[in-house]
Amino acid sequence: MIPNDIDFELTEEERAVRDTVHKFSEEVLRPAGQELDRLSADDVIAQESVLWSVHEKWDALDVRLFTSDTEDITPAQLARLSCLVNEELGWGDAGLAVSLGAAEFPAMLAKVSQNPDLMEAFPTSRIGCWAITEPDHGSDILDFSDNPERPALHKPNCLARRDGDDYVVNGQKAAWVSNGTIAEAAALYTAVDNGNGTPGSGVILVDLNSPGVTRGRPLEKLGQRPLPQGEVFFDNVRVPASHLVVPPEMYPMTMEMTLCTANGFMGATFVGLARAAYELALDYSRERVQGGVAIFTHQSVKAKLFEMFRKIEAARSLSRRVVLYNTVHSPFFGDATSFPAVQFAIASKVTSTQTAFEVASEALQIFGGNGLSREYPVEKLLRDARASLIEDGCNEILSLHAAEKL
């Protein structure tokens, strides 16, 4: 079921893109996600796993908006397409949607750099990852304050030290790196020492086939099990200095931009998951008979379904409004003289993920005992939604960061 759009009229092109991604999500993403959810984390990334064909088929579909040639697309059109695509991917499988999104990260930064050598070395066909989280640093990477204790709190687990024409990278990233166990390339957010005093932070594009790169075992976790996550280790990994796409002086601004992009993506994706749970519950309520009638006819069930519908529509409207504003005001994709608003992006992420969790929980309640069974897909949606409340920054810390911008 594809919703009617009441907040804007879709062009024929937008409708075609949405329908294409919906079909991909229905025929490829959802069945693959259900299959992968039942496997061990090791089997998810095994050579014979369906995970690899998901990435291959998505690459062949070529619906990568922020790394494609978009000169003929206005920022507003780009924002609308992004919302449509990511909602449909989240409707299909949220974990795989995150994997496909993270896979594009290095290619997106390469394109933003406008360095043709980097664009050639980090194409979208190479699965990428966003390597930012560290064993000792989760939420506190958002702390850009002048707290005098900050240097001690932020002693890095990963450091890139300048050595002639190269950076030498040592250390590790935590087990929560999405695609960390399968990626060929990394957008490495790391401490950077240029030899001029206190290390800052920057972003380096790293070929993960380089000597000295190793991986941890994939992480076993509650939800989004089709999304492979795991540690990445660096032992004297040499990277050309030209691969530094974000120097320390630009890092705080880039982190804000990253949060705007990632939280906007999460907002749209988890509207899709919420919609999937709602649709399953609505269909089931019309089929399940109790008291001699379909349970949809009971007032309590109708009230639950309307509350689910209401929350989804509110989350979708906020998501689309935020992505539109932040894309139009992006110095990379829209107005180079303006800047996106991270507090709105975080509001969208928090609203959509909380909505997804609440809607999935109510959907399971409508299924009753059947909802607890793995024979029905709704319990998987609840587990996947629960992960999103922590993923890409836990909602509480993100909210505090956004509050500083009010």
Helices and strands as residue ranges (DSSP letters): H 12-24, I 25-29, H 30-37, H 41-44, H 51-61, H 75-92, H 94-103, H 105-113, H 116-121, E 128-131, G 139-142, H 150-153, E 158-163, E 166-173, E 185-193, E 200-207, E 213-215, E 232-240, G 241-243, E 244-246, G 248-250, H 251-287, E 289-290, E 293-294, G 295-297, H 299-328, H 342-367, G 368-372, H 378-388, H 395-403
